[in-house]
């Protein structure tokens, strides 16, 4: 993105090119994330179907009810772990995409701030007397907006970190609970 507002056709073309490049990068990033998600879905579906076929064959080969119950219990734990791994992978893909978009937004904001500040500095040098107060007020407003944006970003990152920790804790607890329930089922059978 240009560092000052365009004042010539060349600067205008450069500003449009920079905007196009940014939009193209965002588009490519979005497509990359969609491609990763589609690949994850295809591989997860393939693995799930293969696991179901394997499980069905094992259950059909069981000789009695006790063996069927034992097989069912032993098959539950890997399924839960795979579901949690899938959810984590989806979360990682979306989190990575979000981080990349936020970085681009922050870079764009930085470039816009430079442009506006440059324009204000240029204006204040050629402006009539007494306009410095208006320029200072506008710069103060920009600074306040930047501070609010930074605080919002920090808060969002903090919430994301807390959410990730909660998801990890819940995932671990679920795996432990299923693991603990499986031996109990076997003992009951």
MDAnalysis code that builds the backbone (N, CA, C; Angstrom):
import MDAnalysis as mda
import numpy as np

u = mda.Universe.empty(567, n_residues=189, atom_resindex=np.repeat(np.arange(189), 3), trajectory=True)
u.add_TopologyAttr("name", ["N", "CA", "C"] * 189)
u.add_TopologyAttr("resid", np.arange(1, 190))
u.add_TopologyAttr("resname", ["UNK", "UNK", "UNK", "UNK", "UNK", "UNK", "UNK", "UNK", "UNK", "UNK", "UNK", "UNK", "UNK", "UNK", "UNK", "UNK", "UNK", "UNK", "UNK", "UNK", "UNK", "UNK", "UNK", "UNK", "UNK", "UNK", "UNK", "UNK", "UNK", "UNK", "UNK", "UNK", "UNK", "UNK", "UNK", "UNK", "UNK", "UNK", "UNK", "UNK", "UNK", "UNK", "UNK", "UNK", "UNK", "UNK", "UNK", "UNK", "UNK", "UNK", "UNK", "UNK", "UNK", "UNK", "UNK", "UNK", "UNK", "UNK", "UNK", "UNK", "UNK", "UNK", "UNK", "UNK", "UNK", "UNK", "UNK", "UNK", "UNK", "UNK", "UNK", "UNK", "UNK", "UNK", "UNK", "UNK", "UNK", "UNK", "UNK", "UNK", "UNK", "UNK", "UNK", "UNK", "UNK", "UNK", "UNK", "UNK", "UNK", "UNK", "UNK", "UNK", "UNK", "UNK", "UNK", "UNK", "UNK", "UNK", "UNK", "UNK", "UNK", "UNK", "UNK", "UNK", "UNK", "UNK", "UNK", "UNK", "UNK", "UNK", "UNK", "UNK", "UNK", "UNK", "UNK", "UNK", "UNK", "UNK", "UNK", "UNK", "UNK", "UNK", "UNK", "UNK", "UNK", "UNK", "UNK", "UNK", "UNK", "UNK", "UNK", "UNK", "UNK", "UNK", "UNK", "UNK", "UNK", "UNK", "UNK", "UNK", "UNK", "UNK", "UNK", "UNK", "UNK", "UNK", "UNK", "UNK", "UNK", "UNK", "UNK", "UNK", "UNK", "UNK", "UNK", "UNK", "UNK", "UNK", "UNK", "UNK", "UNK", "UNK", "UNK", "UNK", "UNK", "UNK", "UNK", "UNK", "UNK", "UNK", "UNK", "UNK", "UNK", "UNK", "UNK", "UNK", "UNK", "UNK", "UNK", "UNK", "UNK", "UNK", "UNK", "UNK", "UNK", "UNK", "UNK", "UNK", "UNK"])
u.atoms.positions = np.array([
    [0.857, -1.179, 0.000],
    [0.000, 0.000, 0.000],
    [0.895, 1.231, 0.000],
    [0.479, 2.279, -0.680],
    [1.260, 3.504, -0.763],
    [1.344, 4.171, 0.603],
    [2.451, 4.909, 0.831],
    [2.625, 5.551, 2.131],
    [2.069, 6.962, 2.161],
    [1.539, 7.444, 1.056],
    [0.889, 8.748, 1.058],
    [-0.287, 8.683, 0.098],
    [-1.188, 9.601, 0.265],
    [-2.335, 9.620, -0.624],
    [-1.873, 9.973, -2.028],
    [-2.453, 9.316, -3.028],
    [-1.993, 9.533, -4.399],
    [-2.243, 10.961, -4.884],
    [-1.199, 11.535, -5.472],
    [-1.344, 12.874, -6.026],
    [-0.995, 12.892, -7.506],
    [-0.640, 11.750, -8.075],
    [-0.350, 11.657, -9.495],
    [-0.906, 10.338, -10.015],
    [-1.050, 10.218, -11.329],
    [-1.564, 8.960, -11.887],
    [-0.693, 7.752, -11.513],
    [0.617, 7.947, -11.454],
    [1.511, 6.843, -11.104],
    [1.270, 6.376, -9.666],
    [1.077, 7.355, -8.781],
    [0.813, 6.992, -7.385],
    [-0.541, 6.299, -7.250],
    [-1.513, 6.756, -8.027],
    [-2.829, 6.137, -8.010],
    [-2.749, 4.689, -8.494],
    [-2.023, 4.456, -9.574],
    [-1.841, 3.095, -10.094],
    [-1.117, 2.231, -9.058],
    [-0.090, 2.776, -8.435],
    [0.651, 2.035, -7.413],
    [-0.237, 1.703, -6.218],
    [-1.078, 2.649, -5.807],
    [-1.990, 2.404, -4.688],
    [-2.985, 1.309, -5.042],
    [-3.518, 1.345, -6.265],
    [-4.451, 0.304, -6.700],
    [-3.752, -1.053, -6.794],
    [-2.523, -1.045, -7.282],
    [-1.766, -2.295, -7.373],
    [-1.520, -2.875, -5.982],
    [-1.157, -2.034, -5.041],
    [-0.917, -2.505, -3.675],
    [-2.205, -3.072, -3.065],
    [-3.321, -2.406, -3.307],
    [-4.605, -2.913, -2.805],
    [-4.949, -4.240, -3.456],
    [-4.743, -4.332, -4.757],
    [-5.001, -5.583, -5.473],
    [-4.108, -6.704, -4.940],
    [-2.831, -6.408, -4.731],
    [-1.904, -7.416, -4.198],
    [-2.354, -7.904, -2.820],
    [-2.817, -6.981, -1.980],
    [-3.293, -7.365, -0.645],
    [-4.533, -8.244, -0.761],
    [-5.488, -7.853, -1.590],
    [-6.700, -8.646, -1.776],
    [-6.384, -10.019, -2.360],
    [-5.447, -10.067, -3.295],
    [-5.036, -11.331, -3.901],
    [-4.386, -12.237, -2.852],
    [-3.573, -11.675, -1.988],
    [-2.936, -12.452, -0.919],
    [-3.984, -12.995, 0.054],
    [-4.977, -12.179, 0.399],
    [-6.051, -12.634, 1.285],
    [-6.842, -13.753, 0.603],
    [-7.135, -13.584, -0.665],
    [-7.859, -14.598, -1.431],
    [-7.075, -15.907, -1.453],
    [-5.775, -15.842, -1.739],
    [-4.945, -17.046, -1.766],
    [-4.877, -17.712, -0.397],
    [-4.772, -16.915, 0.636],
    [-4.739, -17.450, 1.999],
    [-6.035, -18.180, 2.323],
    [-7.151, -17.599, 1.923],
    [-8.449, -18.222, 2.160],
    [-8.576, -19.527, 1.386],
    [-8.130, -19.528, 0.142],
    [-8.177, -20.753, -0.656],
    [-7.260, -21.826, -0.079],
    [-6.079, -21.443, 0.397],
    [-5.171, -22.407, 1.014],
    [-5.819, -23.052, 2.233],
    [-6.479, -22.250, 3.046],
    [-7.156, -22.786, 4.231],
    [-8.288, -23.722, 3.826],
    [-9.046, -23.348, 2.820],
    [-10.139, -24.197, 2.346],
    [-9.593, -25.514, 1.791],
    [-8.469, -25.436, 1.101],
    [-7.842, -26.642, 0.556],
    [-7.366, -27.564, 1.684],
    [-6.760, -26.993, 2.718],
    [-6.318, -27.793, 3.863],
    [-7.507, -28.455, 4.548],
    [-8.583, -27.708, 4.707],
    [-9.777, -28.243, 5.345],
    [-10.395, -29.360, 4.507],
    [-10.463, -29.169, 3.203],
    [-11.011, -30.208, 2.324],
    [-10.143, -31.467, 2.371],
    [-8.846, -31.298, 2.362],
    [-7.936, -32.444, 2.443],
    [-8.108, -33.182, 3.769],
    [-8.220, -32.430, 4.851],
    [-8.444, -33.038, 6.156],
    [-9.757, -33.820, 6.162],
    [-10.806, -33.248, 5.593],
    [-12.103, -33.922, 5.559],
    [-12.050, -35.213, 4.744],
    [-11.384, -35.173, 3.602],
    [-11.288, -36.373, 2.765],
    [-10.496, -37.463, 3.482],
    [-9.353, -37.101, 4.049],
    [-8.534, -38.121, 4.723],
    [-9.235, -38.647, 5.977],
    [-9.922, -37.770, 6.700],
    [-10.646, -38.213, 7.902],
    [-11.806, -39.130, 7.534],
    [-12.511, -38.796, 6.482],
    [-13.621, -39.640, 6.037],
    [-13.109, -41.004, 5.583],
    [-12.025, -41.003, 4.828],
    [-11.437, -42.265, 4.367],
    [-11.029, -43.131, 5.567],
    [-10.358, -42.524, 6.536],
    [-9.917, -43.265, 7.720],
    [-11.111, -43.773, 8.519],
    [-12.164, -42.964, 8.632],
    [-13.351, -43.381, 9.387],
    [-14.037, -44.573, 8.713],
    [-14.148, -44.527, 7.408],
    [-14.776, -45.647, 6.691],
    [-13.931, -46.914, 6.856],
    [-12.618, -46.782, 6.711],
    [-11.737, -47.942, 6.883],
    [-11.841, -48.492, 8.302],
    [-11.906, -47.603, 9.297],
    [-12.045, -48.054, 10.689],
    [-13.372, -48.763, 10.911],
    [-14.444, -48.242, 10.329],
    [-15.757, -48.862, 10.492],
    [-15.797, -50.256, 9.853],
    [-15.185, -50.385, 8.692],
    [-15.135, -51.691, 8.026],
    [-14.332, -52.678, 8.870],
    [-13.204, -52.221, 9.368],
    [-12.367, -53.071, 10.223],
    [-13.101, -53.470, 11.494],
    [-13.795, -52.515, 12.093],
    [-14.556, -52.791, 13.319],
    [-15.686, -53.775, 13.049],
    [-16.386, -53.587, 11.943],
    [-17.491, -54.485, 11.600],
    [-16.973, -55.905, 11.380],
    [-15.830, -56.033, 10.708],
    [-15.257, -57.358, 10.489],
    [-14.874, -58.001, 11.817],
    [-14.279, -57.205, 12.712],
    [-13.887, -57.738, 14.015],
    [-15.118, -58.177, 14.807],
    [-16.179, -57.371, 14.793],
    [-17.392, -57.724, 15.529],
    [-18.076, -58.952, 14.930],
    [-18.054, -59.064, 13.601],
    [-18.657, -60.235, 12.953],
    [-17.868, -61.508, 13.254],
    [-16.591, -61.347, 13.535],
    [-15.756, -62.502, 13.840],
    [-15.797, -62.914, 15.303],
    [-16.521, -62.164, 16.121],
    [-16.595, -62.493, 17.547],
    [-17.363, -63.798, 17.748],
    [-16.910, -64.571, 18.745],
    [-17.499, -65.887, 18.974],
    [-18.665, -65.865, 19.961],
    [-18.696, -64.870, 20.859],
    [-19.772, -64.810, 21.841],
    [-20.040, -63.362, 22.243],
    [-21.059, -63.162, 23.051],
    [-21.489, -61.833, 23.469],
    [-20.402, -61.114, 24.274],
    [-19.708, -61.850, 25.118],
    [-18.654, -61.239, 25.938],
    [-17.545, -60.674, 25.048],
    [-17.193, -61.378, 23.990],
    [-16.165, -60.899, 23.067],
    [-16.661, -59.665, 22.298],
    [-17.943, -59.642, 21.928],
    [-18.531, -58.478, 21.244],
    [-18.455, -57.255, 22.151],
    [-18.840, -57.431, 23.423],
    [-18.796, -56.311, 24.370],
    [-17.370, -55.825, 24.592],
    [-16.439, -56.727, 24.685],
    [-15.035, -56.348, 24.870],
    [-14.513, -55.596, 23.640],
    [-14.883, -56.077, 22.456],
    [-14.463, -55.397, 21.218],
    [-15.064, -53.990, 21.137],
    [-16.336, -53.863, 21.473],
    [-16.974, -52.548, 21.426],
    [-16.270, -51.563, 22.355],
    [-15.951, -52.017, 23.539],
    [-15.251, -51.154, 24.494],
    [-13.882, -50.752, 23.996],
    [-13.172, -51.670, 23.371],
    [-11.822, -51.350, 22.897],
    [-11.854, -50.457, 21.657],
    [-12.965, -50.463, 20.944],
    [-13.069, -49.642, 19.732],
    [-13.481, -48.205, 20.036],
    [-14.076, -47.959, 21.196],
    [-14.572, -46.615, 21.522],
    [-13.436, -45.624, 21.731],
    [-12.407, -45.987, 22.469],
    [-11.299, -45.075, 22.799],
    [-10.625, -44.510, 21.547],
    [-10.219, -45.353, 20.581],
    [-9.568, -44.782, 19.383],
    [-10.490, -43.848, 18.592],
    [-11.796, -44.146, 18.582],
    [-12.733, -43.288, 17.857],
    [-12.829, -41.906, 18.492],
    [-12.879, -41.873, 19.814],
    [-12.936, -40.589, 20.525],
    [-11.643, -39.810, 20.291],
    [-10.516, -40.487, 20.382],
    [-9.229, -39.815, 20.157],
    [-9.127, -39.257, 18.743],
    [-9.620, -40.003, 17.756],
    [-9.586, -39.532, 16.368],
    [-10.527, -38.342, 16.168],
    [-11.674, -38.373, 16.811],
    [-12.602, -37.240, 16.708],
    [-11.989, -35.981, 17.318],
    [-11.322, -36.149, 18.441],
    [-10.669, -35.003, 19.082],
    [-9.511, -34.501, 18.226],
    [-8.744, -35.411, 17.640],
    [-7.642, -35.002, 16.756],
    [-8.180, -34.249, 15.538],
    [-9.311, -34.709, 15.005],
    [-9.935, -34.017, 13.875],
    [-10.355, -32.604, 14.274],
    [-11.004, -32.481, 15.426],
    [-11.447, -31.164, 15.896],
    [-10.252, -30.236, 16.115],
    [-9.179, -30.775, 16.668],
    [-7.973, -29.956, 16.860],
    [-7.399, -29.498, 15.527],
    [-7.396, -30.376, 14.543],
    [-6.882, -30.010, 13.219],
    [-7.720, -28.911, 12.575],
    [-9.038, -29.027, 12.691],
    [-9.921, -27.980, 12.157],
    [-9.638, -26.663, 12.871],
    [-9.490, -26.732, 14.180],
    [-9.201, -25.530, 14.968],
    [-7.867, -24.908, 14.530],
    [-6.844, -25.727, 14.328],
    [-5.535, -25.211, 13.918],
    [-5.603, -24.536, 12.551],
    [-6.327, -25.151, 11.623],
    [-6.456, -24.558, 10.283],
    [-7.164, -23.211, 10.374],
    [-8.268, -23.165, 11.096],
    [-9.010, -21.903, 11.190],
    [-8.231, -20.859, 11.989],
    [-7.532, -21.292, 13.021],
    [-6.739, -20.364, 13.831],
    [-5.598, -19.768, 13.017],
    [-4.936, -20.592, 12.230],
    [-3.845, -20.113, 11.386],
    [-4.369, -19.115, 10.349],
    [-5.503, -19.421, 9.759],
    [-6.094, -18.512, 8.772],
    [-6.460, -17.187, 9.420],
    [-7.032, -17.248, 10.610],
    [-7.411, -16.026, 11.313],
    [-6.179, -15.191, 11.650],
    [-5.124, -15.830, 12.143],
    [-3.899, -15.102, 12.480],
    [-3.317, -14.394, 11.259],
    [-3.334, -15.093, 10.124],
    [-2.796, -14.491, 8.905],
    [-3.632, -13.290, 8.463],
    [-4.939, -13.407, 8.557],
    [-5.803, -12.286, 8.177],
    [-5.634, -11.110, 9.131],
    [-5.470, -11.386, 10.424],
    [-5.260, -10.316, 11.399],
    [-3.937, -9.602, 11.112],
    [-2.898, -10.354, 10.775],
    [-1.608, -9.733, 10.443],
    [-1.749, -8.803, 9.240],
    [-2.488, -9.273, 8.236],
    [-2.691, -8.429, 7.048],
    [-3.490, -7.174, 7.401],
    [-4.493, -7.326, 8.264],
    [-5.283, -6.184, 8.708],
    [-4.413, -5.196, 9.476],
    [-3.562, -5.700, 10.348],
    [-2.673, -4.820, 11.114],
    [-1.705, -4.093, 10.184],
    [-1.166, -4.802, 9.187],
    [-0.264, -4.165, 8.223],
    [-1.004, -3.089, 7.435],
    [-2.227, -3.406, 7.016],
    [-3.021, -2.428, 6.265],
    [-3.310, -1.208, 7.135],
    [-3.665, -1.436, 8.392],
    [-3.931, -0.328, 9.303],
    [-2.677, 0.534, 9.466],
    [-1.547, -0.106, 9.591],
    [-0.290, 0.620, 9.744],
    [-0.018, 1.496, 8.518],
    [-0.240, 0.944, 7.352],
    [-0.016, 1.707, 6.117],
    [-0.992, 2.875, 6.002],
    [-2.248, 2.652, 6.357],
    [-3.234, 3.737, 6.319],
    [-2.836, 4.832, 7.306],
    [-2.395, 4.428, 8.494],
    [-1.967, 5.416, 9.492],
    [-0.801, 6.253, 8.976],
    [0.143, 5.609, 8.314],
    [1.280, 6.345, 7.748],
    [0.795, 7.344, 6.694],
    [-0.143, 6.889, 5.868],
    [-0.673, 7.770, 4.822],
    [-1.370, 8.984, 5.414],
    [-2.218, 8.739, 6.398],
    [-2.977, 9.841, 7.006],
    [-2.029, 10.779, 7.746],
    [-1.077, 10.215, 8.474],
    [-0.115, 11.047, 9.201],
    [0.715, 11.889, 8.236],
    [1.144, 11.284, 7.142],
    [1.901, 12.021, 6.130],
    [1.067, 13.153, 5.533],
    [-0.197, 12.860, 5.259],
    [-1.093, 13.878, 4.721],
    [-1.292, 15.006, 5.729],
    [-1.485, 14.659, 7.004],
    [-1.668, 15.677, 8.040],
    [-0.414, 16.531, 8.206],
    [0.750, 15.888, 8.175],
    [2.000, 16.647, 8.283],
    [2.150, 17.610, 7.106],
    [1.823, 17.129, 5.923],
    [1.901, 17.976, 4.730],
    [0.910, 19.135, 4.833],
    [-0.287, 18.829, 5.299],
    [-1.305, 19.863, 5.446],
    [-0.890, 20.897, 6.493],
    [-0.349, 20.416, 7.605],
    [-0.002, 21.358, 8.684],
    [1.132, 22.302, 8.271],
    [1.998, 21.899, 7.373],
    [3.090, 22.766, 6.909],
    [2.566, 23.874, 5.998],
    [1.484, 23.573, 5.255],
    [0.972, 24.577, 4.313],
    [-0.358, 25.180, 4.755],
    [-0.839, 24.794, 5.907],
    [-2.143, 25.271, 6.375],
    [-2.026, 26.668, 6.972],
    [-3.129, 27.395, 6.959],
    [-3.118, 28.731, 7.566],
    [-2.924, 28.622, 9.082],
    [-2.503, 29.680, 9.674],
    [-2.268, 29.729, 11.120],
    [-3.512, 29.340, 11.905],
    [-3.308, 28.676, 13.005],
    [-4.416, 28.270, 13.856],
    [-4.964, 26.891, 13.536],
    [-4.558, 26.307, 12.434],
    [-5.086, 24.984, 12.080],
    [-4.320, 23.855, 12.771],
    [-3.242, 24.207, 13.459],
    [-2.451, 23.186, 14.150],
    [-3.286, 22.468, 15.217],
    [-4.228, 23.197, 15.822],
    [-5.081, 22.595, 16.843],
    [-5.934, 21.491, 16.220],
    [-6.485, 21.761, 15.057],
    [-7.313, 20.763, 14.374],
    [-6.474, 19.550, 13.973],
    [-5.269, 19.801, 13.477],
    [-4.371, 18.709, 13.093],
    [-4.010, 17.878, 14.324],
    [-3.671, 18.541, 15.405],
    [-3.325, 17.835, 16.643],
    [-4.511, 17.016, 17.149],
    [-5.711, 17.567, 17.053],
    [-6.909, 16.835, 17.493],
    [-7.126, 15.597, 16.625],
    [-6.919, 15.738, 15.338],
    [-7.093, 14.609, 14.432],
    [-6.047, 13.538, 14.709],
    [-4.791, 13.961, 14.929],
    [-3.730, 13.002, 15.264],
    [-4.035, 12.301, 16.584],
    [-4.584, 13.030, 17.528],
    [-4.965, 12.437, 18.813],
    [-6.067, 11.397, 18.614],
    [-7.026, 11.693, 17.755],
    [-8.100, 10.743, 17.468],
    [-7.548, 9.482, 16.813],
    [-6.599, 9.642, 15.911],
    [-5.968, 8.487, 15.262],
    [-5.229, 7.648, 16.297],
    [-4.518, 8.318, 17.179],
    [-3.787, 7.614, 18.231],
    [-4.748, 6.845, 19.140],
    [-5.855, 7.454, 19.499],
    [-6.854, 6.786, 20.342],
    [-7.453, 5.581, 19.615],
    [-7.720, 5.731, 18.337],
    [-8.275, 4.614, 17.558],
    [-7.264, 3.476, 17.472],
    [-5.992, 3.816, 17.277],
    [-4.947, 2.785, 17.227],
    [-4.833, 2.061, 18.562],
    [-4.915, 2.815, 19.634],
    [-4.845, 2.224, 20.961],
    [-6.028, 1.288, 21.200],
    [-7.201, 1.706, 20.796],
    [-8.392, 0.861, 20.944],
    [-8.251, -0.412, 20.110],
    [-7.735, -0.274, 18.897],
    [-7.525, -1.431, 18.024],
    [-6.521, -2.396, 18.650],
    [-5.428, -1.872, 19.180],
    [-4.420, -2.711, 19.830],
    [-5.002, -3.418, 21.044],
    [-5.776, -2.709, 21.861],
    [-6.397, -3.319, 23.034],
    [-7.387, -4.413, 22.630],
    [-8.141, -4.170, 21.576],
    [-9.092, -5.188, 21.096],
    [-8.341, -6.420, 20.606],
    [-7.229, -6.214, 19.896],
    [-6.421, -7.346, 19.430],
    [-5.862, -8.143, 20.601],
    [-5.357, -7.445, 21.618],
    [-4.815, -8.127, 22.794],
    [-5.906, -8.923, 23.494],
    [-7.072, -8.336, 23.638],
    [-8.188, -9.032, 24.287],
    [-8.608, -10.258, 23.480],
    [-8.670, -10.123, 22.166],
    [-9.046, -11.256, 21.311],
    [-8.019, -12.375, 21.406],
    [-6.752, -12.019, 21.430],
    [-5.705, -13.049, 21.563],
    [-5.792, -13.732, 22.923],
    [-6.083, -12.955, 23.965],
    [-6.220, -13.522, 25.303],
    [-7.394, -14.500, 25.345],
    [-8.513, -14.123, 24.764],
    [-9.685, -14.999, 24.714],
    [-9.361, -16.260, 23.904],
    [-8.647, -16.106, 22.802],
    [-8.267, -17.267, 21.991],
    [-7.375, -18.215, 22.780],
    [-6.439, -17.675, 23.536],
    [-5.557, -18.515, 24.357],
    [-6.344, -19.255, 25.427],
    [-7.269, -18.560, 26.073],
    [-8.095, -19.197, 27.100],
    [-8.964, -20.286, 26.472],
    [-9.546, -19.997, 25.323],
    [-10.386, -20.970, 24.638],
    [-9.584, -22.203, 24.259],
    [-8.387, -21.986, 23.735],
    [-7.544, -23.111, 23.343],
    [-7.184, -23.970, 24.551],
    [-6.851, -23.349, 25.657],
    [-6.535, -24.097, 26.878],
    [-7.758, -24.870, 27.368],
    [-8.927, -24.261, 27.297],
    [-10.157, -24.944, 27.723],
    [-10.473, -26.129, 26.822],
    [-10.303, -25.954, 25.526],
    [-10.558, -27.046, 24.584],
    [-9.580, -28.186, 24.841],
    [-8.313, -27.862, 25.067],
    [-7.324, -28.901, 25.353],
    [-7.678, -29.653, 26.628],
    [-8.074, -28.929, 27.658],
    [-8.439, -29.564, 28.931],
    [-9.672, -30.447, 28.760],
    [-10.666, -29.953, 28.045],
    [-11.881, -30.741, 27.829],
    [-11.589, -31.980, 26.992],
    [-10.741, -31.833, 25.991],
    [-10.367, -32.980, 25.150],
    [-9.668, -34.046, 25.973],
    [-8.717, -33.630, 26.774],
    [-7.986, -34.582, 27.620],
    [-8.914, -35.269, 28.604],
    [-9.822, -34.505, 29.195],
    [-10.779, -35.080, 30.149],
    [-11.688, -36.091, 29.460],
    [-12.115, -35.805, 28.247],
    [-12.977, -36.722, 27.509],
    [-12.249, -38.020, 27.200],
    [-11.006, -37.909, 26.745],
    [-10.228, -39.109, 26.441],
    [-10.030, -39.941, 27.706],
    [-9.715, -39.283, 28.821],
    [-9.534, -40.013, 30.084],
    [-10.838, -40.670, 30.526],
    [-11.953, -39.964, 30.374],
    [-13.241, -40.521, 30.791],
    [-13.620, -41.735, 29.958],
    [-13.415, -41.663, 28.661],
    [-13.725, -42.810, 27.807],
    [-12.782, -43.962, 28.132],
    [-11.511, -43.624, 28.363],
    [-10.544, -44.660, 28.726],
    [-10.898, -45.322, 30.038],
    [-11.374, -44.574, 30.999],
    [-11.755, -45.133, 32.298],
    [-13.045, -45.934, 32.191],
    [-13.955, -45.518, 31.329],
    [-15.232, -46.216, 31.183],
    [-15.056, -47.541, 30.455],
    [-14.108, -47.631, 29.553],
    [-13.911, -48.850, 28.775],
    [-13.517, -50.034, 29.665],
    [-12.539, -49.917, 30.577],
    [-12.229, -51.062, 31.445],
    [-13.421, -51.427, 32.359],
    [-14.187, -50.440, 32.772],
    [-15.346, -50.711, 33.632],
    [-16.378, -51.550, 32.881],
    [-16.563, -51.288, 31.595],
    [-17.499, -52.060, 30.794],
    [-17.015, -53.498, 30.661],
    [-15.701, -53.652, 30.472],
    [-15.145, -54.994, 30.323],
    [-15.330, -55.800, 31.601],
    [-15.115, -55.139, 32.753],
    [-15.260, -55.836, 34.036],
    [-16.716, -56.230, 34.258],
    [-17.650, -55.361, 33.836],
    [-19.068, -55.648, 34.024],
    [-19.522, -56.818, 33.145],
    [-18.885, -56.978, 31.993],
    [-19.260, -58.038, 31.059],
    [-18.716, -59.318, 31.598],
])
